[in-house]
Amino acid sequence: MSLARSFITWLSDQRPITRAIGATGMRLGFARRFIAGETLEEALHAAAELNAKGMLVILNQLGEHVTDPESARASFAAYQRMLEEISLRGLRASITVKPTQLGLGCAPELCLDLTKRLVADAAERGNFLEIDMEDSPTVDGTIALYEKIRQTHDNVGLAVQAYLFRTEADLQRLKPLRPKIRLVKGAYLEPPDVAFASKHDVDQNFVALMRVLFMDGFTPAIGSHDDAMIAKAKEFARAYGRSPEEWEVQMLHGIRRDLQDELVREGYRMRVYVTFGTEWVPYFMRRLAERPANVGFVVKSLVRGR
Ligand SMILES: Cc1cc2nc3c(=O)[nH]c(=O)nc-3n(C[C@H](O)[C@H](O)[C@H](O)COP(=O)(O)OP(=O)(O)OC[C@H]3O[C@@H](n4cnc5c(N)ncnc54)[C@H](O)[C@@H]3O)c2cc1C
């Protein structure tokens, strides 16, 4: 991991810094580059615009690591409302949740119950729920959660991270379920005994895992903005006879819009991950850490906004 990335990740834990960013980001506009807004209405508006451009959407309300059951229930209620609004407005959008937002860390049984109820609600509406993957201490709990829900529902997918050494074994374990898997590189600061540190090694593992997804009966969702990874995904789809309806590319709102448009023009399924909510600072900091050059537009906004 680069020094700049480690430094920005370290800054994410410094309260005065995150407070200053949180207080100014929406007003000065720099947070809107990655976040649709603070309200569901803004996210639904962004989703409708993306649908009009031929893109699918996956909606996420920001927030993670809740520490009490009440907050988990509040997140649950917000996701229920999201599913309802998606149906009412006829949007081509699914949802994705972070398990720690539904209580995985503080009340795992409650988390299972709430996630199951959301998946059931989504099934009734003909919709789909994906589960994000968070930092490495939560991976066992997240996979167990996924496996339990998959026993009764098939409208549920899971994200896995190419930077973790364990992911190939996890895919072998999940293979009999023939799941929809979102493959991402991984966005957290992980210790060297659990994760590849260099971009080269992460990319190499990403390609190896993509091959498994295309070859072994998974429904692949390739979550990346990396030209090389997308090119390889197209190659695997051709090699393993997967039509464009059988897999998709996912990208984050506001990143590589040019590539998103290009994929739609070429006839691929493109799904954009749209986030919103008031708890946007940790997500925003991860986006800065991925590409330290992004710090430039924050500094420019701060200088202009004074
Ligand atoms: C749909 C989706 C869902 C995700 N879900 C999860 C999850 O559940 N768990 C998890 O740990 N991570 C998740 N991530 C984040 C992921 O792990 C990576 O951190 C992120 O996607 C950057 O990796 P990359 O594959 O784009 O490749 P990189 O090698 O990081 O970047 C490739 C190129 O993409 C562009 N780019 C990438 N990031 C940025 C950025 N922040 N700002 C501007 N340009 C950028 C640049 O042009 C860069 O050269 C998700 C990513 C996507 C797209």
PDBQT file of the ligand as one rigid body, heavy atoms in Angstrom, charges set to zero:
ROOT
HETATM    1  C1  LIG A 401     -19.659  -1.325  -7.206  1.00  0.00    +0.000 C 
HETATM    2  C2  LIG A 401     -18.568  -1.400  -6.193  1.00  0.00    +0.000 A 
HETATM    3  C3  LIG A 401     -18.824  -1.927  -4.949  1.00  0.00    +0.000 A 
HETATM    4  C4  LIG A 401     -17.807  -2.019  -3.999  1.00  0.00    +0.000 A 
HETATM    5  N1  LIG A 401     -18.037  -2.676  -2.830  1.00  0.00    +0.000 NA
HETATM    6  C5  LIG A 401     -17.013  -2.901  -1.980  1.00  0.00    +0.000 A 
HETATM    7  C6  LIG A 401     -17.170  -3.731  -0.837  1.00  0.00    +0.000 A 
HETATM    8  O1  LIG A 401     -18.231  -4.295  -0.577  1.00  0.00    +0.000 OA
HETATM    9  N2  LIG A 401     -16.086  -3.891  -0.023  1.00  0.00    +0.000 N 
HETATM   10  C7  LIG A 401     -14.860  -3.316  -0.291  1.00  0.00    +0.000 A 
HETATM   11  O2  LIG A 401     -13.920  -3.530   0.469  1.00  0.00    +0.000 OA
HETATM   12  N3  LIG A 401     -14.711  -2.521  -1.365  1.00  0.00    +0.000 NA
HETATM   13  C8  LIG A 401     -15.718  -2.304  -2.216  1.00  0.00    +0.000 A 
HETATM   14  N4  LIG A 401     -15.530  -1.530  -3.334  1.00  0.00    +0.000 N 
HETATM   15  C9  LIG A 401     -14.272  -0.727  -3.478  1.00  0.00    +0.000 C 
HETATM   16  C10 LIG A 401     -13.170  -1.551  -4.111  1.00  0.00    +0.000 C 
HETATM   17  O3  LIG A 401     -12.715  -2.501  -3.176  1.00  0.00    +0.000 OA
HETATM   18  C11 LIG A 401     -11.982  -0.678  -4.546  1.00  0.00    +0.000 C 
HETATM   19  O4  LIG A 401     -11.456  -0.026  -3.444  1.00  0.00    +0.000 OA
HETATM   20  C12 LIG A 401     -12.325   0.366  -5.596  1.00  0.00    +0.000 C 
HETATM   21  O5  LIG A 401     -13.240  -0.145  -6.528  1.00  0.00    +0.000 OA
HETATM   22  C13 LIG A 401     -11.061   0.799  -6.389  1.00  0.00    +0.000 C 
HETATM   23  O6  LIG A 401     -10.527  -0.286  -7.078  1.00  0.00    +0.000 OA
HETATM   24  P1  LIG A 401     -10.558  -0.457  -8.682  1.00  0.00    +0.000 P 
HETATM   25  O7  LIG A 401     -10.898  -1.872  -8.974  1.00  0.00    +0.000 OA
HETATM   26  O8  LIG A 401     -11.406   0.547  -9.292  1.00  0.00    +0.000 OA
HETATM   27  O9  LIG A 401      -9.044  -0.352  -9.108  1.00  0.00    +0.000 OA
HETATM   28  P2  LIG A 401      -7.890   0.711  -8.863  1.00  0.00    +0.000 P 
HETATM   29  O10 LIG A 401      -6.658   0.041  -9.347  1.00  0.00    +0.000 OA
HETATM   30  O11 LIG A 401      -7.921   1.235  -7.474  1.00  0.00    +0.000 OA
HETATM   31  O12 LIG A 401      -8.293   1.882  -9.828  1.00  0.00    +0.000 OA
HETATM   32  C14 LIG A 401      -8.362   1.723 -11.249  1.00  0.00    +0.000 C 
HETATM   33  C15 LIG A 401      -8.722   3.066 -11.859  1.00  0.00    +0.000 C 
HETATM   34  O13 LIG A 401     -10.041   3.443 -11.467  1.00  0.00    +0.000 OA
HETATM   35  C16 LIG A 401     -10.123   4.817 -11.179  1.00  0.00    +0.000 C 
HETATM   36  N5  LIG A 401     -10.427   4.983  -9.742  1.00  0.00    +0.000 N 
HETATM   37  C17 LIG A 401     -10.448   4.013  -8.802  1.00  0.00    +0.000 A 
HETATM   38  N6  LIG A 401     -10.805   4.520  -7.601  1.00  0.00    +0.000 NA
HETATM   39  C18 LIG A 401     -10.991   5.838  -7.795  1.00  0.00    +0.000 A 
HETATM   40  C19 LIG A 401     -11.377   6.903  -6.945  1.00  0.00    +0.000 A 
HETATM   41  N7  LIG A 401     -11.627   6.712  -5.651  1.00  0.00    +0.000 N 
HETATM   42  N8  LIG A 401     -11.464   8.144  -7.480  1.00  0.00    +0.000 NA
HETATM   43  C20 LIG A 401     -11.218   8.362  -8.794  1.00  0.00    +0.000 A 
HETATM   44  N9  LIG A 401     -10.862   7.373  -9.640  1.00  0.00    +0.000 NA
HETATM   45  C21 LIG A 401     -10.748   6.146  -9.164  1.00  0.00    +0.000 A 
HETATM   46  C22 LIG A 401      -8.799   5.399 -11.551  1.00  0.00    +0.000 C 
HETATM   47  O14 LIG A 401      -8.873   5.782 -12.898  1.00  0.00    +0.000 OA
HETATM   48  C23 LIG A 401      -7.857   4.219 -11.395  1.00  0.00    +0.000 C 
HETATM   49  O15 LIG A 401      -6.699   4.326 -12.179  1.00  0.00    +0.000 OA
HETATM   50  C24 LIG A 401     -16.519  -1.471  -4.299  1.00  0.00    +0.000 A 
HETATM   51  C25 LIG A 401     -16.264  -0.952  -5.560  1.00  0.00    +0.000 A 
HETATM   52  C26 LIG A 401     -17.252  -0.933  -6.514  1.00  0.00    +0.000 A 
HETATM   53  C27 LIG A 401     -16.926  -0.409  -7.869  1.00  0.00    +0.000 C 
ENDROOT
TORSDOF 0
